[in-house]
Amino acid sequence: MIVIVAIPVAITVILGAVGYVLFTRASIDPIAKADAIIVLGGEHDGREAYGIALAEQGVADTVVLSDPYGPHDKTFQKWCASSSEKVTVFCEKPVPSTTRGEAIFTQELARQHGWKHVVVISWQYHLPRARYIFGQCFDGTVTMRAVPRTYDFSLAEWEFTYLYQLAGFVKAAVQGSSSCTDPSVT
């Protein structure tokens, strides 16, 4: 009976400890001038405003907002229409609608526009996996930046987040870099 209880508890503790180190404490790169800022899809948690603010501060003159939301998301549509004299903002639908799809469209846009360096913005706990996938699919330099926010997650929500990120790493490793040239691979 003790073993039946001890094994799940041990797995939960190990997952929590590993996840905390790998994801909650993920390193954030120092900001550097780039050719474009890529804002990955996710919550409307300030990421769009942060990406555009970095551009307005001179980090890049182009912001690409990933658009997995669809045409009925009014909040996102507002950000898509926020170009100014100083900053060009455009929205791109990832195919597939995953981090891999975002890395694929970044590579394609880099080819079209001659970009060599991009800043990628996402959740802090997503940065390690996003870095890995962009390393598979994007030929240039990537600076990873976290949305400046805190996460008020319960222990169960953190455990799920860590498990999801680890599963995403496994999926990315299985897919490999060859799947970056074939968008039908999800």
N, C-alpha and C positions, 0 to 999 in steps of 0.2 A: 504493500500500500504506500509506503514511504517513497519508493522508487517511482510509482505512478505520479505522485505529486512533485517529486524532486526534479524529474526530467523537464517538464514544462516550465517550472520555475527557473531552472538553470538556463534553459534556452532563452527565456524572456530576459533574464539578467544579462546574458552574453550579448543578445541582440541589442539591448538597450545600451550597453557599454560601448560596443563596436559602433553602433549607429551614432551615438553621441560624438565620439571621436571623429568618425569619418564625415558625418553630415551636419550635425548641429555646429560643430567647430570647424567646418570647412574653411579653407583659406580663401581669402578674397584678394585678388591681385590689386596692386597699386594702379590708380587710374593713369592712363597714358593716352596721348593723342592717337587717334585712329582714323581710318577712312570712313567707317560707319559704325553705328550703334545698333545692335540687334536686340530687340526686346522680345523674349520668348513668351508664348502664351501662358496663361494661368489666371489667377484671380486679378480683378481690377483692384490691386492692393497698393497702388502708387507707382507701379513699375513703368507705366506709360509716361507719367509726369517726370519720374526720375530720369528716364532715357532722354526725354526732350530737354530737361534742365541741364543734363551733361552736355548735350549738343549746344545749347545756348551759351554754356560756359566755354565753348571752343574745343571740346574733345573731338567732335566730328561735325560735319555739316549735313549729314544724312542720318536719319533714324528710320529703321525698318521695324514695323510692329507686326509680329506674327498674328495672323487672323484665323484662329480655329473657331471663332465665335459665331459666324454667320451674319447675315444682313440685318437681323432684328435686334442686335445688341447696340442700343443707342449710345451707351457709354463709350464703347469701342469706336463707333462711327465718329463720335466727336473728336477722338484723338486722331483718327485717320485724316481728318480735315484740318489739322492744326499746323500745317506748313506756314512758315513765315519768310521774310526776306533773308533771314540768317540760316534757317534750318529747313531742309526738305524732309517731309515725313511721308512715307507711303506704307501701305499695308500689303502683306503677302500671305496667301493661304498656303500652309504647309501640306505637302503630299508626300508621304502619308501625314496625317494630323498628329505628329509626334515630335519629340526632340530631334529625331533623325531627319524628319521632313524639314524641320527648321534649319538644320545643318546643311541639308541638300540645297535648299533655296539660297542659303548664304553663299555656298560655293558657286552656284550659278550666277548670282548677282555679282559676286567678286570677279568672275570671268568677264561679265558684261561691262563692269565699271572700272576694272583694274585695281580693285581693293586688295591690299596685302595684309591689313590688320583691322580687326573688328573688336569692339567691346560687346560682350554678351551679358545680358541682364536676366536674372531669374531669382528664384528663392535661394537662400543660402544653402539649404540642405540639398538642393538640386544641382548645385554647381559642380561637384565632383563627377556626377554622371554626365552632365552636359559637356564638361571639359573632355571627357573620354570620347563621347560621340562626335563632338566637333573635331577632335584629334583624328578620328577615323575619316571624316567626310570633308573637312575644310583644309585646304593647303596652306593657308596663311597663318598669321599669328593671332591668338585669341587672348584677350584680357577678360577675365571673368569677374563680374561685379554682382553683388547681392542687392536685391531690393532693400532699401534701408527701413527695416521694420522688425518688430519682435513677433514671436509666435506664442500665443496663449493656448497651447495644446495640452490635453490631458496625457497621462502616461500611455493610455491605450492608443491615442491618436499619434503619439511619437513612435510607438512600437509599429503601428501600421505604416507610418511614413518611412521608417527605416527598412521595413520589410519590402515595401514597394520600390524603394531606391535600389536595394540589393538585387531584387528580381529584375529591375531595369538594367542593371549592370550585366547580369547574366545574359539577358536577351541581347544586349548590344555586343557582348563578346561572341555569342553564337552567330549573330548576323554578320559580324566582321565588316571591314571597310568595303568589301566588294558590293555590299547591298546599298552603298551610297550612290552608286551609278544606276541602280534599278529601283525607282520609286515605288514599284509595285510590291516590293518587299516591305512588310509591315512588322 
